[in-house]
Amino acid sequence: MAAELNPVLADVPAMSPELRKVYDVLRELLGEQAPPEGEHDLVVGAFAGFKPLSVHRLAMKGVQKHLARKFSSAFLLLPRKEVLRVIGVSERTLQRAEDDDVLDPNASDRLLRLAAVIEQAIEVLRSQEAAEAWLERPAIALDRNRPMDLLETFEGTELVKTLLQRMDYEIYF
């Protein structure tokens, strides 16, 4: 089904296996099923389509710190330090975490927003590597700010998501 929606993505390994595992856990935590095996390597809105109330509840409950550790290590180009800065936690905090420790609601929300943006960028740019490289480069449409630098706030995240949507529809102004 997903390949029919976007045949160009059919031959592209959109997400690394490490990042895919994190998304599968997030999907479970949100009460959603993993995509069928044939669609497992495609992104096509798998995370971004969750009900906002489910995402809110998970943020308030807190994302487990061990999952944040895995998430921050699953990137190909983005430095772990940058990912942790966006999430709002230190390396030391994650290192000291017990298995059942959770992030506070603010850090959980930032992790979930970052996950949604990463997925949207992969979908638009067709690979995890291209998405990560784009997040690190200054964008003219963002007043020459790097998209990664805007992801610490809700408003900045919305600007990045809007730009990605424009890029997807090839609307440049």
Buried (B, 14 or more C-beta within 10 A) or exposed (E): EBBEEBEEBEEBBBBBEBBBBBBBBBBEBBEBEBBEEEBBBBBBBBBBEBEEEEBEEBBEEBBBBBBBBBBBEBBBBBEBEBBBBBBBBEEEBBEEBEEEBBBBBEBBBBBBBBBBBBBBBBBBBBBBBBBBBBBBEEBEBBEEBBBBBBBBEEEBBEBBBEBBEBBEEEEEE
